[in-house]
């Protein structure tokens, strides 16, 4: 089933100076709980541990930009990101980095959330894929390693929060 989701939603066409990868995480919580957190373009800090603050002006819709402040310890302090797609029916979020003081130039990600059975109970598989420019002085492998580590931290945090919410009785 994952292969079908990947072929449908996560096909990037990286240029010569770009790299692309994806991360998959299985979560022991129903899709509705996980999607409630993922879809909050205006509050990524709810599950992304490296974000300290997020500001959005106006309503969240396609084209909305958010200004994110990154916690210290990373080679960045700010990021400006644009919402490219938010599909509540198919559970798809697409975001593009359009500014900031980071090295992830032309970063574009697709996150999809799908239901599955985990240990006999409703669960979720989340897939996050991306394409990004390879910074000067780095290799494609270096770039993917760095981005994959960040995504894995985010998805681990998402899993922990979602699974705790599922135990406590769902979406609040």
MIDOSE-1310 file (N, C-alpha, C; in nm, 2 decimals, decimal comma, always signed):
residues 172
xxxx	+0,08/-0,12/+0,00/+0,00/+0,00/+0,00/+0,09/+0,13/+0,00; +0,20/+0,12/+0,07/+0,29/+0,24/+0,08/+0,34/+0,27/-0,06; +0,37/+0,17/-0,14/+0,43/+0,19/-0,27/+0,32/+0,26/-0,36; +0,20/+0,23/-0,34/+0,09/+0,30/-0,42/+0,08/+0,45/-0,38
xxxx	+0,09/+0,47/-0,25/+0,08/+0,61/-0,21/+0,20/+0,69/-0,26; +0,32/+0,63/-0,25/+0,44/+0,70/-0,30/+0,43/+0,73/-0,45; +0,39/+0,63/-0,53/+0,38/+0,65/-0,67/+0,28/+0,75/-0,71; +0,17/+0,77/-0,63/+0,06/+0,86/-0,66/+0,10/+1,00/-0,61
xxxx	+0,16/+1,02/-0,50/+0,17/+1,15/-0,44/+0,32/+1,20/-0,42; +0,41/+1,12/-0,43/+0,55/+1,15/-0,39/+0,65/+1,14/-0,50; +0,62/+1,17/-0,62/+0,71/+1,16/-0,73/+0,76/+1,30/-0,76; +0,89/+1,32/-0,72/+0,95/+1,45/-0,75/+1,05/+1,44/-0,87
xxxx	+1,07/+1,55/-0,93/+1,16/+1,55/-1,05/+1,28/+1,64/-1,02; +1,37/+1,59/-0,94/+1,49/+1,68/-0,90/+1,57/+1,71/-1,02; +1,62/+1,84/-1,02/+1,71/+1,88/-1,12/+1,85/+1,83/-1,09; +1,95/+1,86/-1,17/+2,09/+1,82/-1,15/+2,14/+1,86/-1,02
xxxx	+2,11/+1,98/-0,97/+2,17/+2,03/-0,85/+2,08/+2,01/-0,73; +1,98/+1,92/-0,74/+1,89/+1,89/-0,63/+1,90/+1,75/-0,58; +1,84/+1,73/-0,46/+1,83/+1,59/-0,41/+1,68/+1,58/-0,36; +1,64/+1,45/-0,35/+1,51/+1,42/-0,31/+1,51/+1,29/-0,23
xxxx	+1,42/+1,28/-0,14/+1,40/+1,16/-0,06/+1,27/+1,16/+0,01; +1,24/+1,06/+0,09/+1,12/+1,05/+0,16/+1,14/+0,97/+0,29; +1,05/+1,00/+0,39/+1,05/+0,94/+0,52/+0,91/+0,88/+0,54; +0,90/+0,76/+0,60/+0,78/+0,69/+0,63/+0,78/+0,67/+0,78
xxxx	+0,66/+0,69/+0,84/+0,64/+0,66/+0,98/+0,51/+0,60/+1,01; +0,51/+0,49/+1,08/+0,38/+0,43/+1,12/+0,35/+0,48/+1,26; +0,22/+0,52/+1,28/+0,18/+0,58/+1,41/+0,06/+0,50/+1,46; +0,06/+0,47/+1,59/-0,05/+0,40/+1,66/-0,15/+0,49/+1,71
xxxx	-0,21/+0,56/+1,61/-0,32/+0,66/+1,64/-0,40/+0,67/+1,51; -0,53/+0,69/+1,52/-0,62/+0,70/+1,40/-0,58/+0,83/+1,31; -0,61/+0,82/+1,19/-0,58/+0,92/+1,09/-0,64/+1,06/+1,13; -0,76/+1,06/+1,19/-0,82/+1,19/+1,22/-0,74/+1,26/+1,33
xxxx	-0,68/+1,19/+1,42/-0,60/+1,26/+1,52/-0,47/+1,31/+1,46; -0,40/+1,23/+1,38/-0,28/+1,27/+1,32/-0,30/+1,38/+1,22; -0,40/+1,38/+1,14/-0,43/+1,48/+1,04/-0,46/+1,61/+1,11; -0,53/+1,61/+1,22/-0,56/+1,73/+1,29/-0,44/+1,81/+1,33
xxxx	-0,33/+1,74/+1,36/-0,20/+1,81/+1,39/-0,13/+1,85/+1,26; -0,12/+1,76/+1,16/-0,04/+1,79/+1,04/-0,10/+1,90/+0,96; -0,23/+1,91/+0,96/-0,30/+2,01/+0,87/-0,29/+2,15/+0,92; -0,24/+2,17/+1,05/-0,23/+2,30/+1,11/-0,11/+2,38/+1,06
xxxx	-0,12/+2,43/+0,94/-0,01/+2,50/+0,87/+0,03/+2,62/+0,96; -0,07/+2,68/+1,04/-0,04/+2,79/+1,12/+0,02/+2,76/+1,26; +0,03/+2,63/+1,29/+0,08/+2,59/+1,42/+0,17/+2,46/+1,41; +0,28/+2,47/+1,32/+0,36/+2,35/+1,31/+0,44/+2,32/+1,44
xxxx	+0,46/+2,42/+1,52/+0,53/+2,40/+1,65/+0,46/+2,30/+1,74; +0,33/+2,27/+1,71/+0,26/+2,17/+1,79/+0,32/+2,03/+1,79; +0,39/+2,00/+1,69/+0,46/+1,87/+1,68/+0,61/+1,88/+1,63; +0,65/+1,99/+1,57/+0,78/+2,01/+1,52/+0,87/+2,07/+1,62
xxxx	+0,96/+1,99/+1,69/+1,03/+2,04/+1,80/+1,14/+2,14/+1,77; +1,17/+2,17/+1,65/+1,27/+2,27/+1,62/+1,21/+2,40/+1,59; +1,08/+2,41/+1,59/+1,01/+2,54/+1,57/+0,97/+2,60/+1,70; +1,01/+2,73/+1,73/+0,97/+2,79/+1,85/+0,85/+2,88/+1,83
xxxx	+0,82/+2,93/+1,71/+0,72/+3,02/+1,69/+0,68/+3,02/+1,55; +0,55/+3,05/+1,52/+0,50/+3,06/+1,38/+0,40/+3,17/+1,38; +0,41/+3,26/+1,27/+0,32/+3,37/+1,25/+0,25/+3,36/+1,11; +0,12/+3,37/+1,11/+0,05/+3,37/+0,98/-0,05/+3,49/+0,99
xxxx	-0,05/+3,57/+0,88/-0,14/+3,68/+0,87/-0,26/+3,64/+0,79; -0,38/+3,65/+0,85/-0,50/+3,62/+0,79/-0,54/+3,47/+0,79; -0,63/+3,43/+0,71/-0,68/+3,29/+0,71/-0,58/+3,20/+0,64; -0,58/+3,08/+0,68/-0,50/+2,98/+0,61/-0,57/+2,93/+0,49
xxxx	-0,51/+2,95/+0,37/-0,56/+2,90/+0,24/-0,44/+2,89/+0,15; -0,46/+2,83/+0,04/-0,36/+2,81/-0,06/-0,29/+2,95/-0,09; -0,16/+2,95/-0,08/-0,09/+3,07/-0,11/-0,05/+3,15/+0,02; -0,11/+3,11/+0,14/-0,08/+3,17/+0,26/+0,07/+3,14/+0,30
xxxx	+0,14/+3,24/+0,35/+0,28/+3,23/+0,40/+0,28/+3,23/+0,55; +0,37/+3,15/+0,60/+0,40/+3,15/+0,75/+0,54/+3,19/+0,77; +0,57/+3,26/+0,88/+0,70/+3,30/+0,92/+0,73/+3,21/+1,04; +0,83/+3,13/+1,03/+0,87/+3,04/+1,13/+1,00/+3,08/+1,20
xxxx	+1,00/+3,07/+1,33/+1,13/+3,10/+1,40/+1,18/+2,96/+1,45; +1,31/+2,94/+1,42/+1,37/+2,81/+1,45/+1,45/+2,82/+1,58; +1,44/+2,71/+1,66/+1,51/+2,71/+1,79/+1,66/+2,71/+1,76; +1,73/+2,76/+1,86/+1,88/+2,76/+1,85/+1,93/+2,62/+1,84
xxxx	+2,05/+2,61/+1,78/+2,11/+2,48/+1,77/+2,11/+2,43/+1,63; +2,03/+2,49/+1,54/+2,02/+2,45/+1,40/+2,09/+2,57/+1,32; +2,14/+2,54/+1,20/+2,20/+2,64/+1,12/+2,10/+2,73/+1,05; +2,00/+2,78/+1,13/+1,90/+2,87/+1,07/+1,83/+2,94/+1,19
xxxx	+1,77/+3,05/+1,17/+1,68/+3,12/+1,27/+1,54/+3,14/+1,22; +1,52/+3,16/+1,09/+1,39/+3,19/+1,04/+1,37/+3,11/+0,91; +1,24/+3,09/+0,87/+1,20/+3,04/+0,75/+1,07/+3,09/+0,71; +1,05/+3,13/+0,58/+0,92/+3,17/+0,53/+0,88/+3,06/+0,44
xxxx	+0,75/+3,02/+0,46/+0,70/+2,90/+0,39/+0,56/+2,93/+0,34; +0,53/+2,88/+0,22/+0,41/+2,90/+0,15/+0,33/+2,77/+0,15; +0,20/+2,78/+0,18/+0,11/+2,66/+0,17/+0,07/+2,65/+0,02; +0,11/+2,53/-0,04/+0,08/+2,51/-0,18/-0,04/+2,42/-0,20
xxxx	-0,07/+2,33/-0,10/-0,19/+2,25/-0,11/-0,23/+2,20/+0,03; -0,36/+2,20/+0,06/-0,41/+2,15/+0,18/-0,54/+2,08/+0,14; -0,54/+1,95/+0,13/-0,65/+1,87/+0,09/-0,70/+1,78/+0,21; -0,81/+1,83/+0,27/-0,86/+1,76/+0,39/-0,93/+1,62/+0,35
xxxx	-0,97/+1,61/+0,23/-1,03/+1,48/+0,18/-0,92/+1,37/+0,16; -0,82/+1,40/+0,09/-0,71/+1,31/+0,06/-0,60/+1,31/+0,17; -0,60/+1,41/+0,26/-0,50/+1,42/+0,36/-0,36/+1,45/+0,30; -0,35/+1,56/+0,23/-0,23/+1,60/+0,16/-0,20/+1,74/+0,20
xxxx	-0,07/+1,76/+0,24/-0,02/+1,90/+0,27/+0,11/+1,92/+0,18; +0,11/+2,03/+0,11/+0,23/+2,06/+0,03/+0,28/+2,20/+0,07; +0,41/+2,21/+0,10/+0,46/+2,33/+0,15/+0,59/+2,36/+0,07; +0,62/+2,49/+0,04/+0,74/+2,53/-0,03/+0,80/+2,64/+0,06
xxxx	+0,94/+2,63/+0,08/+1,01/+2,73/+0,14/+1,04/+2,84/+0,04; +1,01/+2,97/+0,08/+1,02/+3,08/-0,01/+1,12/+3,19/+0,04; +1,17/+3,17/+0,16/+1,27/+3,26/+0,22/+1,32/+3,22/+0,35; +1,40/+3,30/+0,41/+1,46/+3,26/+0,54/+1,61/+3,26/+0,53
xxxx	+1,67/+3,24/+0,65/+1,82/+3,23/+0,66/+1,87/+3,09/+0,68; +1,82/+3,00/+0,60/+1,86/+2,86/+0,61/+1,92/+2,82/+0,47; +1,97/+2,70/+0,47/+2,04/+2,65/+0,35/+1,95/+2,56/+0,26; +1,82/+2,55/+0,30/+1,73/+2,46/+0,22/+1,66/+2,54/+0,11
xxxx	+1,74/+2,58/+0,01/+1,68/+2,66/-0,10/+1,60/+2,57/-0,19; +1,49/+2,63/-0,24/+1,39/+2,56/-0,33/+1,34/+2,43/-0,27; +1,33/+2,43/-0,13/+1,27/+2,31/-0,06/+1,12/+2,31/-0,08; +1,07/+2,19/-0,13/+0,93/+2,17/-0,14/+0,90/+2,03/-0,09
xxxx	+0,80/+2,02/+0,00/+0,76/+1,89/+0,06/+0,62/+1,86/+0,03; +0,59/+1,73/+0,03/+0,46/+1,67/+0,03/+0,44/+1,58/+0,14; +0,34/+1,60/+0,22/+0,31/+1,51/+0,33/+0,17/+1,45/+0,31; +0,17/+1,32/+0,32/+0,04/+1,25/+0,31/+0,01/+1,16/+0,43
xxxx	-0,11/+1,15/+0,47/-0,15/+1,08/+0,59/-0,25/+0,97/+0,54; -0,23/+0,84/+0,58/-0,32/+0,74/+0,53/-0,35/+0,64/+0,65; -0,47/+0,59/+0,64/-0,51/+0,50/+0,75/-0,46/+0,36/+0,72; -0,43/+0,29/+0,83/-0,38/+0,15/+0,83/-0,42/+0,09/+0,96
xxxx	-0,40/-0,04/+0,97/-0,42/-0,11/+1,09/-0,28/-0,14/+1,15; -0,26/-0,09/+1,28/-0,14/-0,11/+1,35/-0,17/-0,19/+1,48; -0,12/-0,31/+1,48/-0,14/-0,40/+1,60/-0,29/-0,42/+1,63; -0,36/-0,44/+1,52/-0,51/-0,47/+1,53/-0,59/-0,35/+1,56
xxxx	-0,54/-0,23/+1,56/-0,62/-0,11/+1,59/-0,60/+0,00/+1,48; -0,69/+0,09/+1,47/-0,68/+0,20/+1,37/-0,55/+0,27/+1,39; -0,47/+0,28/+1,28/-0,34/+0,35/+1,29/-0,32/+0,44/+1,16; -0,20/+0,49/+1,15/-0,17/+0,59/+1,04/-0,04/+0,56/+0,99
xxxx	-0,02/+0,57/+0,86/+0,11/+0,58/+0,80/+0,12/+0,72/+0,74; +0,23/+0,79/+0,77/+0,25/+0,92/+0,72/+0,38/+0,91/+0,64; +0,37/+0,98/+0,52/+0,48/+0,98/+0,43/+0,51/+1,13/+0,40; +0,64/+1,16/+0,42/+0,68/+1,30/+0,38/+0,80/+1,29/+0,29
xxxx	+0,78/+1,35/+0,17/+0,88/+1,35/+0,07/+0,92/+1,50/+0,04; +1,03/+1,52/-0,03/+1,08/+1,65/-0,06/+1,18/+1,65/-0,17; +1,20/+1,77/-0,22/+1,31/+1,80/-0,32/+1,37/+1,93/-0,27; +1,50/+1,94/-0,28/+1,57/+2,06/-0,23/+1,70/+2,08/-0,31
xxxx	+1,75/+2,20/-0,32/+1,88/+2,23/-0,38/+1,99/+2,17/-0,29; +2,09/+2,12/-0,35/+2,21/+2,08/-0,27/+2,30/+2,20/-0,25; +2,32/+2,24/-0,13/+2,40/+2,36/-0,10/+2,54/+2,34/-0,15; +2,60/+2,45/-0,19/+2,74/+2,45/-0,24/+2,83/+2,39/-0,13
xxxx	+2,92/+2,30/-0,16/+3,00/+2,24/-0,06/+2,95/+2,11/+0,00; +2,83/+2,08/-0,03/+2,76/+1,96/+0,02/+2,74/+1,86/-0,10; +2,71/+1,74/-0,06/+2,67/+1,64/-0,16/+2,52/+1,61/-0,15; +2,46/+1,55/-0,25/+2,32/+1,51/-0,24/+2,30/+1,42/-0,12
xxxx	+2,39/+1,33/-0,09/+2,37/+1,24/+0,02/+2,38/+1,32/+0,15; +2,47/+1,41/+0,17/+2,48/+1,49/+0,29/+2,35/+1,57/+0,31; +2,30/+1,63/+0,20/+2,17/+1,71/+0,21/+2,06/+1,62/+0,25; +2,04/+1,50/+0,19/+1,93/+1,41/+0,23/+1,94/+1,36/+0,37
xxxx	+2,07/+1,33/+0,41/+2,09/+1,29/+0,55/+2,04/+1,39/+0,65; +2,08/+1,52/+0,63/+2,04/+1,63/+0,72/+1,89/+1,64/+0,72; +1,83/+1,65/+0,60/+1,68/+1,68/+0,60/+1,61/+1,56/+0,65; +1,65/+1,44/+0,62/+1,58/+1,32/+0,68/+1,59/+1,31/+0,83
xxxx	+1,70/+1,35/+0,89/+1,71/+1,36/+1,03/+1,61/+1,45/+1,09; +1,60/+1,57/+1,03/+1,49/+1,67/+1,08/+1,35/+1,61/+1,07; +1,32/+1,55/+0,95/+1,19/+1,50/+0,93/+1,16/+1,38/+1,03; +1,26/+1,30/+1,05/+1,24/+1,19/+1,15/+1,22/+1,24/+1,29
xxxx	+1,28/+1,35/+1,33/+1,26/+1,41/+1,46/+1,11/+1,46/+1,47; +1,07/+1,53/+1,36/+0,94/+1,58/+1,35/+0,83/+1,47/+1,36; +0,85/+1,36/+1,28/+0,75/+1,26/+1,28/+0,75/+1,17/+1,41; +0,87/+1,16/+1,47/+0,87/+1,09/+1,60/+0,79/+1,17/+1,70
xxxx	+0,81/+1,30/+1,70/+0,73/+1,39/+1,79/+0,58/+1,38/+1,76; +0,55/+1,38/+1,63/+0,41/+1,37/+1,59/+0,35/+1,24/+1,64; +0,42/+1,13/+1,62/+0,38/+1,00/+1,67/+0,35/+1,00/+1,82; +0,45/+1,05/+1,90/+0,43/+1,06/+2,04/+0,31/+1,14/+2,08
xxxx	+0,29/+1,25/+2,03/+0,17/+1,34/+2,06/+0,04/+1,27/+2,02; +0,04/+1,22/+1,89/-0,08/+1,16/+1,84/-0,12/+1,03/+1,92; -0,02/+0,95/+1,96/-0,05/+0,83/+2,03/-0,10/+0,87/+2,17; -0,04/+0,97/+2,23/-0,09/+1,02/+2,36/-0,23/+1,07/+2,35
xxxx	-0,26/+1,14/+2,25/-0,40/+1,19/+2,23/-0,50/+1,07/+2,21; -0,46/+0,97/+2,14/-0,54/+0,85/+2,11/-0,57/+0,78/+2,24; -0,47/+0,77/+2,33/-0,49/+0,71/+2,46/-0,59/+0,79/+2,55; -0,58/+0,92/+2,54/-0,66/+1,01/+2,62/-0,80/+1,03/+2,56
xxxx	-0,83/+0,97/+2,45/-0,96/+0,98/+2,40/-0,98/+1,06/+2,27; -0,88/+1,10/+2,20/-0,90/+1,16/+2,07/-0,87/+1,30/+2,06; -0,93/+1,36/+1,95/-0,90/+1,50/+1,92/-0,97/+1,59/+2,02; -0,89/+1,69/+2,06/-0,94/+1,79/+2,16/-0,97/+1,92/+2,10
